Amino acid sequence: MSVDSSTVIEVGDLSLTFEAADGPVHALSHIDLRVQKGDFVSLIGPSGCGKTTLLRVIADLERPSSGQISINGVSPEAARLARAYGYVFQAAALFPWRNIARNVALPLEIMGIDRKERNERVRRNLGLVNLAGFEKKFPWQLSGGMQQRASIARALAVEPDLLLMDEPFGALDEIVRDHLNEQLLALWAKTGKTVVFVTHSIPEAVFLSTHIVVMSPRPGRIHDVVVSDLPRERTLDVRETPEFLALAHRVREGLRAGHSYDD
C-alpha cells in the first residue's frame, strides 16, 4: 500500500468476520478509506453498522480478516506501540480513587515519564479542555461532561497526532453535548490533531467534521463519504444555514439509501 506523508490512515479492501457460536458475523465488508493529516472524520450509522469495530481496527484492538490498513505508514500494531493515537471511550473510564490530575497522568506513569514532565503535561492538557483548577477533584465530584473532558485530556497527554473518539458525548444531554461539540472543535483547531469520531447524530457529525463517512449495516460498509465545505471556524449558529442543512440532508439520504433505518 503506497501512502504519502500527509496520509494518516489508509484502509484498503478491509473486511472483518467474527466467528460466533451460531455462525459467522460479517462486521465489516470491503472498506476503503483514506484520512489525511488534520482531517476531522466522523463515522456515522446505526448500531451494528461497524463504526466502533472500524475504530477498534484502527486502534489495533481488533484484527481484520482480510485487506490492508496502515497508520502513518506502519501497521496498527506498530502505531499502537509507538503511542501514535489517543483513544476516548464512550464512558469516561476514570478511576474513582485517583483525582483528576492522577487520572490524566496514568498513561504517562505507565510510559515511565518523569514526574516533572508528567505534571507539565497534565497542567497543559487540563488547560486545553478548560479543567484548570480541577486537578485535585475526584471523578464523582465532576459532571458527566467534565469527566469526558478529563478523559480527552488523558488521551492528549501522550501527545498523539491521531485522536480516536467512540461516541464520547452520546450519553450526555443535548445542551451539554452542544457545548462540548463547540469545545472539541476549538480544541481541534488549536492542536491540529487528526480526529476519527464515531457518532449516531447527524447534526453532530456535520457540525464537527471535514468528512462524514456514512456507513450501512449487514455487513458494515461505507455507503458515502460527504466532504464538508463549511468554514473550519464554526459556531452552533452554522446549523441554521442552507449549507449545513444541505450537508445534513445528504447524510440523511445516505443513511436511508443504506437501509440504516431498518429494524
C-alpha positions in Angstrom: 0.0 0.0 0.0 1.5 3.3 -1.1 0.8 6.4 1.1 2.2 9.9 1.1 3.4 11.8 4.1 0.1 13.6 4.5 -1.9 10.3 4.8 -2.5 9.3 8.4 -4.9 6.3 7.9 -5.1 4.2 4.7 -7.6 1.3 4.6 -7.8 -0.9 1.5 -10.5 -3.6 0.8 -10.7 -4.4 4.6 -13.1 -6.9 5.9 -13.7 -8.4 9.3 -15.7 -11.5 10.2 -16.3 -12.7 13.8 -16.8 -16.4 14.4 -19.8 -16.8 16.7 -21.5 -20.0 18.1 -24.4 -19.6 15.7 -22.3 -18.8 12.6 -20.0 -16.1 11.3 -20.8 -12.4 11.8 -19.7 -10.2 8.9 -18.9 -7.0 10.8 -17.0 -5.1 8.0 -17.0 -5.6 4.3 -14.6 -4.2 1.7 -13.8 -0.9 3.5 -11.7 1.6 1.6 -10.9 4.9 3.4 -8.1 7.5 3.5 -7.8 10.0 6.2 -5.4 12.9 5.7 -3.4 14.8 8.3 -5.6 17.4 10.1 -8.9 15.9 9.0 -11.8 15.6 11.3 -13.6 12.4 10.1 -16.9 11.3 11.6 -18.2 7.7 11.2 -22.0 7.7 11.3 -24.6 4.9 11.0 -26.9 2.8 13.1 -26.0 0.4 15.8 -24.4 -2.7 14.2 -23.0 -1.0 11.2 -19.4 -1.4 12.2 -18.5 2.1 13.2 -16.9 1.2 16.5 -15.4 -2.0 15.0 -13.6 0.1 12.4 -12.3 2.4 15.0 -11.1 -0.6 17.0 -9.3 -2.0 14.0 -7.5 1.4 13.5 -6.5 1.2 17.2 -5.3 -2.4 16.9 -8.0 -3.6 19.3 -9.4 -5.8 16.6 -7.6 -7.6 13.7 -9.1 -7.6 10.2 -9.9 -10.9 8.4 -8.6 -9.5 5.1 -7.4 -6.3 3.4 -4.9 -3.7 4.4 -4.6 -0.9 6.9 -1.7 1.4 7.8 -1.4 4.2 10.4 1.3 6.8 9.5 2.7 4.2 7.0 3.0 1.4 9.5 0.8 -1.3 10.9 -1.8 -0.6 13.6 0.2 -2.7 16.0 3.4 -0.6 15.3 1.3 2.6 15.6 -0.1 1.4 19.0 3.3 0.5 20.3 4.6 3.9 19.2 1.6 5.5 21.0 0.6 7.3 17.8 -3.0 7.7 18.9 -5.1 8.6 21.9 -8.4 6.8 22.4 -11.5 8.3 24.1 -14.2 5.8 25.0 -18.0 6.1 25.3 -17.7 6.3 29.0 -15.0 8.5 30.7 -13.5 5.4 32.3 -11.8 7.4 35.1 -10.6 5.6 38.2 -12.7 6.8 41.1 -9.8 6.5 43.7 -7.5 8.8 41.6 -8.0 12.5 41.4 -8.3 14.1 38.0 -4.6 15.0 37.7 -3.6 11.5 38.6 -6.1 10.0 36.1 -4.7 12.2 33.3 -1.2 11.2 34.4 -1.8 7.5 34.4 -0.7 6.6 30.9 2.4 8.8 31.4 3.2 6.8 34.6 2.9 3.6 32.6 5.2 5.1 29.9 7.8 5.9 32.6 7.8 9.7 32.0 9.4 11.6 34.9 7.3 13.4 37.4 8.2 16.9 36.2 7.2 16.2 32.6 4.1 14.4 33.8 3.0 17.4 35.8 3.6 19.7 33.0 1.6 17.6 30.5 -1.3 17.3 33.0 -1.3 21.0 33.6 -1.2 21.8 29.8 -3.8 19.3 28.7 -6.3 20.1 31.5 -5.9 23.7 30.4 -6.7 22.7 26.8 -10.1 21.2 27.9 -10.9 24.0 30.3 -10.4 22.0 33.5 -7.6 24.0 35.0 -8.2 24.2 38.8 -9.9 20.8 39.0 -6.7 18.8 39.3 -7.4 17.7 42.9 -11.1 16.9 42.4 -12.2 13.3 42.1 -14.4 12.0 39.2 -17.5 11.7 41.3 -17.2 15.5 42.1 -17.4 16.3 38.3 -20.4 16.4 35.9 -20.5 13.8 33.1 -19.4 16.4 30.6 -16.4 17.4 32.8 -15.5 13.7 33.2 -15.4 13.3 29.4 -13.2 16.4 29.1 -10.8 14.8 31.6 -10.7 11.6 29.5 -9.9 13.7 26.4 -7.1 15.4 28.4 -5.8 11.9 29.3 -5.8 10.9 25.6 -4.0 14.1 24.6 -1.4 13.7 27.4 0.5 11.0 25.4 0.9 13.7 22.7 -0.6 11.7 19.8 -1.1 13.0 16.3 -4.3 11.0 16.0 -7.3 11.1 18.3 -9.8 8.3 18.1 -13.2 9.0 19.8 -16.0 6.5 20.2 -19.3 8.4 20.8 -17.8 10.4 23.7 -20.8 12.6 24.1 -23.6 10.1 23.3 -24.8 9.7 26.9 -25.0 13.5 27.6 -28.0 15.8 27.4 -28.3 18.0 24.3 -27.3 21.2 25.9 -24.1 19.8 27.4 -23.4 17.9 24.1 -23.7 21.2 22.1 -21.3 22.9 24.5 -18.7 20.1 24.3 -19.0 20.0 20.5 -18.0 23.7 20.4 -15.1 23.0 22.8 -14.0 20.0 20.8 -14.0 22.0 17.6 -11.9 24.7 19.3 -9.5 22.1 20.6 -9.1 20.5 17.2 -8.4 23.9 15.7 -5.8 24.7 18.4 -4.0 21.4 18.3 -4.2 20.4 14.7 -4.8 16.8 15.6 -6.3 14.3 13.1 -9.6 13.1 14.6 -11.8 10.0 13.8 -15.1 10.3 15.7 -17.9 7.8 16.0 -21.5 9.2 16.4 -25.1 8.4 15.8 -26.0 12.1 15.5 -26.3 13.8 12.0 -26.1 17.4 13.4 -23.1 16.4 15.5 -21.3 14.8 12.5 -22.0 17.7 10.2 -21.1 20.4 12.7 -17.7 18.8 13.7 -16.4 17.2 10.5 -14.4 17.9 7.4 -15.6 14.4 6.2 -18.6 12.4 7.2 -18.4 8.7 6.4 -21.9 7.2 6.1 -22.0 3.5 6.9 -24.6 0.9 6.3 -25.1 -2.4 8.1 -25.3 -6.1 7.4 -22.3 -6.2 6.8 -20.8 -2.8 7.7 -19.7 -1.0 4.6 -19.1 2.6 3.5 -22.1 3.9 1.6 -20.9 7.5 1.1 -18.2 10.0 2.1 -19.6 13.5 2.4 -17.0 16.3 2.2 -17.9 19.4 4.2 -17.3 22.9 2.7 -18.3 24.6 5.9 -15.7 27.0 7.3 -13.4 25.4 9.8 -14.2 28.1 12.4 -17.8 27.4 13.2 -20.3 28.3 15.9 -23.6 26.5 16.6 -25.4 29.1 14.5 -24.0 27.5 11.4 -26.6 24.7 11.9 -29.3 27.2 10.7 -27.5 27.9 7.3 -28.6 26.4 4.0 -25.1 24.9 3.5 -25.4 23.0 6.8 -28.9 21.8 6.1 -27.8 20.6 2.6 -25.0 18.6 4.1 -27.3 17.1 6.8 -29.8 16.2 4.1 -27.2 14.4 2.1 -26.1 12.4 5.1 -29.7 11.6 6.0 -30.4 10.4 2.5 -27.2 8.3 2.5 -28.4 6.6 5.7 -31.8 5.9 4.2 -30.3 4.6 1.0 -28.1 2.3 3.0 -31.2 0.9 4.8 -29.9 2.3 8.1 -33.4 2.8 9.4 -34.4 -0.9 9.1 -35.1 -2.7 12.4 
